[in-house]
Amino acid sequence: MKLARYADEAGAHIGVVEGAQIIPLDGLRGDYPTMLSIIAGGPSALDRVRKHVAASTDRVALTDVSLLAPIERPGKFLAIGMNYRKHAEEARKLGVAVPEKQFWFNKQTSCLSGPFDPIEPGVTEQLDYEAELGAIIGTPAKGVSEADAPAHVFGYTVVNDVSARDWQKHSPTFTVGKSFDTHGPIGPWIVTADEIGDPHALGIRCLVNGEVRQDSDTSQLIHNIWQQISYLSTAFTLEPGDILATGTPEGVGIARNPPVFLTSGDVVRCEIDGIGAIENKVA
């Protein structure tokens, strides 16, 4: 299923996307008022959703609504750095040491924005893009093995890990430069894990004004998603709704010669096969 959040004149809603239409889940609002509640509800919640969709005759055209970030405000929004082989190499050429261990940083959840919302540059003079596959945690994960990690994933979404490169250099944690308001567009929806056969075999691309800047696939991850979940859950509990941005391929703006950063009016499109695309204009 493709689970989305959307807004119309009556407010925010949750629905299931089928083709060019949304089946509203307003009838389940008493038990599942938020996307987080559906995620935390696990298989029983998804069963309720499926039954509701099968019985419903309500339809809303995608063109008549505005898609919102598909999850309201998760507890954690974590991203891993230099996790594609060629991206690690381009970072090395820039003088950035490639870590031996998984290199994680926080994106503050206040940076989350919708799949077609504008990106506000803020004070940065080095605005950059990073197309990433986002994995959404479904069931709590603590001390999880790689073999058991797939059972803890609810679904997947597209993430643009928008980066203020100048501010990213202010401290070794990256957090401030990765967390400007609107610098976390995600969407356009969450595709449940059962619809993604192998998350390590998905094409991923980023286009700026129609020009392909990144073009790779998730088989190129250095640390795969199961290894990521196992590593993080060794240290702390991953909770329902937590977002893991699993890494970006080569081709980021700062690594071009000369560097090319985003400017006002640029349109950034991030695509992942089997999931969809988000497109954000720089304000």
Contacts in CASP RR format, 6 or more apart in sequence:
PFRMAT RR
TARGET T0000
AUTHOR 0000-0000-0000
METHOD contacts of the structure
MODEL  1
MKLARYADEAGAHIGVVEGAQIIPLDGLRGDYPTMLSIIAGGPSALDRVR
KHVAASTDRVALTDVSLLAPIERPGKFLAIGMNYRKHAEEARKLGVAVPE
KQFWFNKQTSCLSGPFDPIEPGVTEQLDYEAELGAIIGTPAKGVSEADAP
AHVFGYTVVNDVSARDWQKHSPTFTVGKSFDTHGPIGPWIVTADEIGDPH
ALGIRCLVNGEVRQDSDTSQLIHNIWQQISYLSTAFTLEPGDILATGTPE
GVGIARNPPVFLTSGDVVRCEIDGIGAIENKVA
1 16 0 8 1.000
1 46 0 8 1.000
1 49 0 8 1.000
1 50 0 8 1.000
1 53 0 8 1.000
1 191 0 8 1.000
1 192 0 8 1.000
1 195 0 8 1.000
2 16 0 8 1.000
2 17 0 8 1.000
2 18 0 8 1.000
2 189 0 8 1.000
2 190 0 8 1.000
2 191 0 8 1.000
2 192 0 8 1.000
2 195 0 8 1.000
3 14 0 8 1.000
3 15 0 8 1.000
3 16 0 8 1.000
3 17 0 8 1.000
3 35 0 8 1.000
3 38 0 8 1.000
3 49 0 8 1.000
3 70 0 8 1.000
3 189 0 8 1.000
3 190 0 8 1.000
3 192 0 8 1.000
4 14 0 8 1.000
4 15 0 8 1.000
4 16 0 8 1.000
4 17 0 8 1.000
4 22 0 8 1.000
4 67 0 8 1.000
4 68 0 8 1.000
4 70 0 8 1.000
4 188 0 8 1.000
4 189 0 8 1.000
4 190 0 8 1.000
5 12 0 8 1.000
5 13 0 8 1.000
5 14 0 8 1.000
5 15 0 8 1.000
5 35 0 8 1.000
5 67 0 8 1.000
5 68 0 8 1.000
5 69 0 8 1.000
5 70 0 8 1.000
5 71 0 8 1.000
5 72 0 8 1.000
6 12 0 8 1.000
6 13 0 8 1.000
6 14 0 8 1.000
6 15 0 8 1.000
6 22 0 8 1.000
6 60 0 8 1.000
6 65 0 8 1.000
6 66 0 8 1.000
6 67 0 8 1.000
6 68 0 8 1.000
7 13 0 8 1.000
7 65 0 8 1.000
7 66 0 8 1.000
7 68 0 8 1.000
8 60 0 8 1.000
8 64 0 8 1.000
8 65 0 8 1.000
8 66 0 8 1.000
12 68 0 8 1.000
13 24 0 8 1.000
13 25 0 8 1.000
13 26 0 8 1.000
14 24 0 8 1.000
14 25 0 8 1.000
14 29 0 8 1.000
14 32 0 8 1.000
14 34 0 8 1.000
14 35 0 8 1.000
14 38 0 8 1.000
15 22 0 8 1.000
15 23 0 8 1.000
15 24 0 8 1.000
15 25 0 8 1.000
16 22 0 8 1.000
16 23 0 8 1.000
16 25 0 8 1.000
16 49 0 8 1.000
16 53 0 8 1.000
17 62 0 8 1.000
17 189 0 8 1.000
18 53 0 8 1.000
19 62 0 8 1.000
20 61 0 8 1.000
20 62 0 8 1.000
20 63 0 8 1.000
21 59 0 8 1.000
21 60 0 8 1.000
21 61 0 8 1.000
21 62 0 8 1.000
22 59 0 8 1.000
22 60 0 8 1.000
22 61 0 8 1.000
22 62 0 8 1.000
22 65 0 8 1.000
23 52 0 8 1.000
23 53 0 8 1.000
23 56 0 8 1.000
23 58 0 8 1.000
23 59 0 8 1.000
23 60 0 8 1.000
24 56 0 8 1.000
24 58 0 8 1.000
24 60 0 8 1.000
25 32 0 8 1.000
25 49 0 8 1.000
25 52 0 8 1.000
25 53 0 8 1.000
26 58 0 8 1.000
27 52 0 8 1.000
28 48 0 8 1.000
28 49 0 8 1.000
28 52 0 8 1.000
31 37 0 8 1.000
31 45 0 8 1.000
31 48 0 8 1.000
32 38 0 8 1.000
32 41 0 8 1.000
32 45 0 8 1.000
32 48 0 8 1.000
32 49 0 8 1.000
34 72 0 8 1.000
35 70 0 8 1.000
35 71 0 8 1.000
35 72 0 8 1.000
35 190 0 8 1.000
36 71 0 8 1.000
36 72 0 8 1.000
36 73 0 8 1.000
36 74 0 8 1.000
36 240 0 8 1.000
36 241 0 8 1.000
37 45 0 8 1.000
38 45 0 8 1.000
38 46 0 8 1.000
38 49 0 8 1.000
39 45 0 8 1.000
39 71 0 8 1.000
39 136 0 8 1.000
39 137 0 8 1.000
39 138 0 8 1.000
39 154 0 8 1.000
39 240 0 8 1.000
39 241 0 8 1.000
40 138 0 8 1.000
40 240 0 8 1.000
40 241 0 8 1.000
41 240 0 8 1.000
42 138 0 8 1.000
42 139 0 8 1.000
42 154 0 8 1.000
42 240 0 8 1.000
46 192 0 8 1.000
66 116 0 8 1.000
67 114 0 8 1.000
67 115 0 8 1.000
67 116 0 8 1.000
67 187 0 8 1.000
67 188 0 8 1.000
67 189 0 8 1.000
68 114 0 8 1.000
69 112 0 8 1.000
69 113 0 8 1.000
69 114 0 8 1.000
69 115 0 8 1.000
69 185 0 8 1.000
69 186 0 8 1.000
69 187 0 8 1.000
70 115 0 8 1.000
70 157 0 8 1.000
70 186 0 8 1.000
70 187 0 8 1.000
70 188 0 8 1.000
70 189 0 8 1.000
70 190 0 8 1.000
71 112 0 8 1.000
71 136 0 8 1.000
71 157 0 8 1.000
71 186 0 8 1.000
71 190 0 8 1.000
71 241 0 8 1.000
71 243 0 8 1.000
73 109 0 8 1.000
73 112 0 8 1.000
74 109 0 8 1.000
74 241 0 8 1.000
74 242 0 8 1.000
74 243 0 8 1.000
75 109 0 8 1.000
75 239 0 8 1.000
75 241 0 8 1.000
75 242 0 8 1.000
76 106 0 8 1.000
76 109 0 8 1.000
76 238 0 8 1.000
76 239 0 8 1.000
76 242 0 8 1.000
76 243 0 8 1.000
77 106 0 8 1.000
77 107 0 8 1.000
77 108 0 8 1.000
77 109 0 8 1.000
77 111 0 8 1.000
77 112 0 8 1.000
77 184 0 8 1.000
77 242 0 8 1.000
77 243 0 8 1.000
77 245 0 8 1.000
78 104 0 8 1.000
78 105 0 8 1.000
78 106 0 8 1.000
78 107 0 8 1.000
78 232 0 8 1.000
78 242 0 8 1.000
78 243 0 8 1.000
78 244 0 8 1.000
78 245 0 8 1.000
79 104 0 8 1.000
79 105 0 8 1.000
79 106 0 8 1.000
79 107 0 8 1.000
79 132 0 8 1.000
79 159 0 8 1.000
79 161 0 8 1.000
79 178 0 8 1.000
79 244 0 8 1.000
79 245 0 8 1.000
79 247 0 8 1.000
80 102 0 8 1.000
80 103 0 8 1.000
80 104 0 8 1.000
80 223 0 8 1.000
80 228 0 8 1.000
80 244 0 8 1.000
80 245 0 8 1.000
80 246 0 8 1.000
80 247 0 8 1.000
81 99 0 8 1.000
81 103 0 8 1.000
81 104 0 8 1.000
81 105 0 8 1.000
81 247 0 8 1.000
81 248 0 8 1.000
82 88 0 8 1.000
82 91 0 8 1.000
82 96 0 8 1.000
82 98 0 8 1.000
82 99 0 8 1.000
82 103 0 8 1.000
82 222 0 8 1.000
83 102 0 8 1.000
83 103 0 8 1.000
83 221 0 8 1.000
83 222 0 8 1.000
83 223 0 8 1.000
83 246 0 8 1.000
83 247 0 8 1.000
83 248 0 8 1.000
84 216 0 8 1.000
84 220 0 8 1.000
84 221 0 8 1.000
84 222 0 8 1.000
84 247 0 8 1.000
84 248 0 8 1.000
84 249 0 8 1.000
84 250 0 8 1.000
85 220 0 8 1.000
85 222 0 8 1.000
86 216 0 8 1.000
86 220 0 8 1.000
86 249 0 8 1.000
86 250 0 8 1.000
87 247 0 8 1.000
87 248 0 8 1.000
87 249 0 8 1.000
87 250 0 8 1.000
87 251 0 8 1.000
87 252 0 8 1.000
87 255 0 8 1.000
88 98 0 8 1.000
88 222 0 8 1.000
89 250 0 8 1.000
90 250 0 8 1.000
90 251 0 8 1.000
90 252 0 8 1.000
90 255 0 8 1.000
91 98 0 8 1.000
91 255 0 8 1.000
92 98 0 8 1.000
93 255 0 8 1.000
94 254 0 8 1.000
94 255 0 8 1.000
102 223 0 8 1.000
102 227 0 8 1.000
102 228 0 8 1.000
102 231 0 8 1.000
102 232 0 8 1.000
104 232 0 8 1.000
105 173 0 8 1.000
105 174 0 8 1.000
105 175 0 8 1.000
105 178 0 8 1.000
106 173 0 8 1.000
106 175 0 8 1.000
106 178 0 8 1.000
106 179 0 8 1.000
107 161 0 8 1.000
107 175 0 8 1.000
107 178 0 8 1.000
107 179 0 8 1.000
107 183 0 8 1.000
107 184 0 8 1.000
107 245 0 8 1.000
108 175 0 8 1.000
108 179 0 8 1.000
110 179 0 8 1.000
110 181 0 8 1.000
111 162 0 8 1.000
111 178 0 8 1.000
111 179 0 8 1.000
111 180 0 8 1.000
111 181 0 8 1.000
111 182 0 8 1.000
111 183 0 8 1.000
111 184 0 8 1.000
112 184 0 8 1.000
112 185 0 8 1.000
112 186 0 8 1.000
113 119 0 8 1.000
113 181 0 8 1.000
113 182 0 8 1.000
113 183 0 8 1.000
113 184 0 8 1.000
113 185 0 8 1.000
113 186 0 8 1.000
113 280 0 8 1.000
114 185 0 8 1.000
114 186 0 8 1.000
114 187 0 8 1.000
114 278 0 8 1.000
114 280 0 8 1.000
115 158 0 8 1.000
115 185 0 8 1.000
115 186 0 8 1.000
115 187 0 8 1.000
115 188 0 8 1.000
115 278 0 8 1.000
115 279 0 8 1.000
115 280 0 8 1.000
116 188 0 8 1.000
116 278 0 8 1.000
116 279 0 8 1.000
116 280 0 8 1.000
117 182 0 8 1.000
117 185 0 8 1.000
117 280 0 8 1.000
118 182 0 8 1.000
118 280 0 8 1.000
118 281 0 8 1.000
118 282 0 8 1.000
118 283 0 8 1.000
119 127 0 8 1.000
119 162 0 8 1.000
119 182 0 8 1.000
119 183 0 8 1.000
119 185 0 8 1.000
119 262 0 8 1.000
119 268 0 8 1.000
119 280 0 8 1.000
119 281 0 8 1.000
119 282 0 8 1.000
119 283 0 8 1.000
120 180 0 8 1.000
120 181 0 8 1.000
120 182 0 8 1.000
120 283 0 8 1.000
121 127 0 8 1.000
121 180 0 8 1.000
121 262 0 8 1.000
121 264 0 8 1.000
121 282 0 8 1.000
121 283 0 8 1.000
122 164 0 8 1.000
122 180 0 8 1.000
122 181 0 8 1.000
123 164 0 8 1.000
123 167 0 8 1.000
124 164 0 8 1.000
124 165 0 8 1.000
124 166 0 8 1.000
124 167 0 8 1.000
124 177 0 8 1.000
124 180 0 8 1.000
125 166 0 8 1.000
125 261 0 8 1.000
126 164 0 8 1.000
126 165 0 8 1.000
126 166 0 8 1.000
126 254 0 8 1.000
126 259 0 8 1.000
126 261 0 8 1.000
127 162 0 8 1.000
127 163 0 8 1.000
127 164 0 8 1.000
127 165 0 8 1.000
127 261 0 8 1.000
127 262 0 8 1.000
127 263 0 8 1.000
127 282 0 8 1.000
128 162 0 8 1.000
128 163 0 8 1.000
128 164 0 8 1.000
128 165 0 8 1.000
128 252 0 8 1.000
128 253 0 8 1.000
128 254 0 8 1.000
128 261 0 8 1.000
128 262 0 8 1.000
129 160 0 8 1.000
129 162 0 8 1.000
129 163 0 8 1.000
129 206 0 8 1.000
129 208 0 8 1.000
129 213 0 8 1.000
129 214 0 8 1.000
129 252 0 8 1.000
129 253 0 8 1.000
129 262 0 8 1.000
129 268 0 8 1.000
129 270 0 8 1.000
130 160 0 8 1.000
130 161 0 8 1.000
130 162 0 8 1.000
130 163 0 8 1.000
130 206 0 8 1.000
130 247 0 8 1.000
130 248 0 8 1.000
130 252 0 8 1.000
131 158 0 8 1.000
131 159 0 8 1.000
131 160 0 8 1.000
131 204 0 8 1.000
131 205 0 8 1.000
131 206 0 8 1.000
131 214 0 8 1.000
131 248 0 8 1.000
131 249 0 8 1.000
131 270 0 8 1.000
131 271 0 8 1.000
131 272 0 8 1.000
132 158 0 8 1.000
132 159 0 8 1.000
132 160 0 8 1.000
132 161 0 8 1.000
132 204 0 8 1.000
132 245 0 8 1.000
132 246 0 8 1.000
132 247 0 8 1.000
132 248 0 8 1.000
132 270 0 8 1.000
133 156 0 8 1.000
133 158 0 8 1.000
133 159 0 8 1.000
133 199 0 8 1.000
133 202 0 8 1.000
133 204 0 8 1.000
133 218 0 8 1.000
133 225 0 8 1.000
133 245 0 8 1.000
133 246 0 8 1.000
133 247 0 8 1.000
133 272 0 8 1.000
133 275 0 8 1.000
134 156 0 8 1.000
134 157 0 8 1.000
134 158 0 8 1.000
134 159 0 8 1.000
134 186 0 8 1.000
134 243 0 8 1.000
134 244 0 8 1.000
134 245 0 8 1.000
134 246 0 8 1.000
135 153 0 8 1.000
135 155 0 8 1.000
135 156 0 8 1.000
135 199 0 8 1.000
135 225 0 8 1.000
135 228 0 8 1.000
135 229 0 8 1.000
135 243 0 8 1.000
135 244 0 8 1.000
135 246 0 8 1.000
136 153 0 8 1.000
136 154 0 8 1.000
136 155 0 8 1.000
136 156 0 8 1.000
136 157 0 8 1.000
136 190 0 8 1.000
136 241 0 8 1.000
136 242 0 8 1.000
136 243 0 8 1.000
136 244 0 8 1.000
137 152 0 8 1.000
137 153 0 8 1.000
137 154 0 8 1.000
137 229 0 8 1.000
137 238 0 8 1.000
137 239 0 8 1.000
137 240 0 8 1.000
137 241 0 8 1.000
137 242 0 8 1.000
137 243 0 8 1.000
137 244 0 8 1.000
138 152 0 8 1.000
138 153 0 8 1.000
138 154 0 8 1.000
138 155 0 8 1.000
138 240 0 8 1.000
138 241 0 8 1.000
139 151 0 8 1.000
139 152 0 8 1.000
139 154 0 8 1.000
139 240 0 8 1.000
140 152 0 8 1.000
140 237 0 8 1.000
140 238 0 8 1.000
140 239 0 8 1.000
140 240 0 8 1.000
141 149 0 8 1.000
141 152 0 8 1.000
141 229 0 8 1.000
141 232 0 8 1.000
141 233 0 8 1.000
141 237 0 8 1.000
141 238 0 8 1.000
142 233 0 8 1.000
142 236 0 8 1.000
142 237 0 8 1.000
142 238 0 8 1.000
143 230 0 8 1.000
143 233 0 8 1.000
143 234 0 8 1.000
144 152 0 8 1.000
144 229 0 8 1.000
144 230 0 8 1.000
144 233 0 8 1.000
144 238 0 8 1.000
145 230 0 8 1.000
146 226 0 8 1.000
146 227 0 8 1.000
146 229 0 8 1.000
146 230 0 8 1.000
147 226 0 8 1.000
149 225 0 8 1.000
149 226 0 8 1.000
149 227 0 8 1.000
149 229 0 8 1.000
149 230 0 8 1.000
150 193 0 8 1.000
150 226 0 8 1.000
152 229 0 8 1.000
152 233 0 8 1.000
152 238 0 8 1.000
153 193 0 8 1.000
153 199 0 8 1.000
153 225 0 8 1.000
153 229 0 8 1.000
154 190 0 8 1.000
154 192 0 8 1.000
154 193 0 8 1.000
154 240 0 8 1.000
154 241 0 8 1.000
155 190 0 8 1.000
155 191 0 8 1.000
155 192 0 8 1.000
155 193 0 8 1.000
155 196 0 8 1.000
156 190 0 8 1.000
156 191 0 8 1.000
156 193 0 8 1.000
156 196 0 8 1.000
156 199 0 8 1.000
156 272 0 8 1.000
156 275 0 8 1.000
157 186 0 8 1.000
157 187 0 8 1.000
157 189 0 8 1.000
157 190 0 8 1.000
157 191 0 8 1.000
157 243 0 8 1.000
157 275 0 8 1.000
158 186 0 8 1.000
158 187 0 8 1.000
158 188 0 8 1.000
158 270 0 8 1.000
158 271 0 8 1.000
158 272 0 8 1.000
158 275 0 8 1.000
158 276 0 8 1.000
158 277 0 8 1.000
158 278 0 8 1.000
159 184 0 8 1.000
159 185 0 8 1.000
159 186 0 8 1.000
159 187 0 8 1.000
159 243 0 8 1.000
159 245 0 8 1.000
159 270 0 8 1.000
160 184 0 8 1.000
160 185 0 8 1.000
160 186 0 8 1.000
160 206 0 8 1.000
160 268 0 8 1.000
160 270 0 8 1.000
160 278 0 8 1.000
160 280 0 8 1.000
161 178 0 8 1.000
161 183 0 8 1.000
161 184 0 8 1.000
161 245 0 8 1.000
161 247 0 8 1.000
161 248 0 8 1.000
162 178 0 8 1.000
162 180 0 8 1.000
162 182 0 8 1.000
162 183 0 8 1.000
162 184 0 8 1.000
162 185 0 8 1.000
163 177 0 8 1.000
163 178 0 8 1.000
163 183 0 8 1.000
163 252 0 8 1.000
164 176 0 8 1.000
164 177 0 8 1.000
164 178 0 8 1.000
164 180 0 8 1.000
164 183 0 8 1.000
165 177 0 8 1.000
165 254 0 8 1.000
165 261 0 8 1.000
167 176 0 8 1.000
167 177 0 8 1.000
167 180 0 8 1.000
168 174 0 8 1.000
168 176 0 8 1.000
168 177 0 8 1.000
168 178 0 8 1.000
170 176 0 8 1.000
170 177 0 8 1.000
177 183 0 8 1.000
185 278 0 8 1.000
185 280 0 8 1.000
186 243 0 8 1.000
186 278 0 8 1.000
187 276 0 8 1.000
187 278 0 8 1.000
188 276 0 8 1.000
188 277 0 8 1.000
188 278 0 8 1.000
191 274 0 8 1.000
191 275 0 8 1.000
193 199 0 8 1.000
195 274 0 8 1.000
196 202 0 8 1.000
196 274 0 8 1.000
196 275 0 8 1.000
199 218 0 8 1.000
199 225 0 8 1.000
200 218 0 8 1.000
200 219 0 8 1.000
200 221 0 8 1.000
200 224 0 8 1.000
200 225 0 8 1.000
201 217 0 8 1.000
201 218 0 8 1.000
201 219 0 8 1.000
202 217 0 8 1.000
202 218 0 8 1.000
202 272 0 8 1.000
202 273 0 8 1.000
202 274 0 8 1.000
202 275 0 8 1.000
203 216 0 8 1.000
203 217 0 8 1.000
203 218 0 8 1.000
203 271 0 8 1.000
203 272 0 8 1.000
203 273 0 8 1.000
204 214 0 8 1.000
204 215 0 8 1.000
204 216 0 8 1.000
204 217 0 8 1.000
204 218 0 8 1.000
204 249 0 8 1.000
204 270 0 8 1.000
204 271 0 8 1.000
204 272 0 8 1.000
204 273 0 8 1.000
205 212 0 8 1.000
205 214 0 8 1.000
205 215 0 8 1.000
205 216 0 8 1.000
205 270 0 8 1.000
205 271 0 8 1.000
205 272 0 8 1.000
206 212 0 8 1.000
206 213 0 8 1.000
206 214 0 8 1.000
206 251 0 8 1.000
206 268 0 8 1.000
206 269 0 8 1.000
206 270 0 8 1.000
206 271 0 8 1.000
207 213 0 8 1.000
207 268 0 8 1.000
207 269 0 8 1.000
207 271 0 8 1.000
208 262 0 8 1.000
208 266 0 8 1.000
208 267 0 8 1.000
208 268 0 8 1.000
208 269 0 8 1.000
209 266 0 8 1.000
209 267 0 8 1.000
210 267 0 8 1.000
210 269 0 8 1.000
213 251 0 8 1.000
213 252 0 8 1.000
213 253 0 8 1.000
214 248 0 8 1.000
214 249 0 8 1.000
214 250 0 8 1.000
214 251 0 8 1.000
214 252 0 8 1.000
215 249 0 8 1.000
216 249 0 8 1.000
216 250 0 8 1.000
218 246 0 8 1.000
220 249 0 8 1.000
221 246 0 8 1.000
221 247 0 8 1.000
223 231 0 8 1.000
225 244 0 8 1.000
225 246 0 8 1.000
228 244 0 8 1.000
228 246 0 8 1.000
229 238 0 8 1.000
229 244 0 8 1.000
232 238 0 8 1.000
232 244 0 8 1.000
238 244 0 8 1.000
253 259 0 8 1.000
253 260 0 8 1.000
253 261 0 8 1.000
254 261 0 8 1.000
262 268 0 8 1.000
262 282 0 8 1.000
263 282 0 8 1.000
264 282 0 8 1.000
264 283 0 8 1.000
265 281 0 8 1.000
265 282 0 8 1.000
265 283 0 8 1.000
266 281 0 8 1.000
266 282 0 8 1.000
267 279 0 8 1.000
267 280 0 8 1.000
267 281 0 8 1.000
267 282 0 8 1.000
268 279 0 8 1.000
268 280 0 8 1.000
268 281 0 8 1.000
268 282 0 8 1.000
269 277 0 8 1.000
269 278 0 8 1.000
269 279 0 8 1.000
270 277 0 8 1.000
270 278 0 8 1.000
270 279 0 8 1.000
271 277 0 8 1.000
END
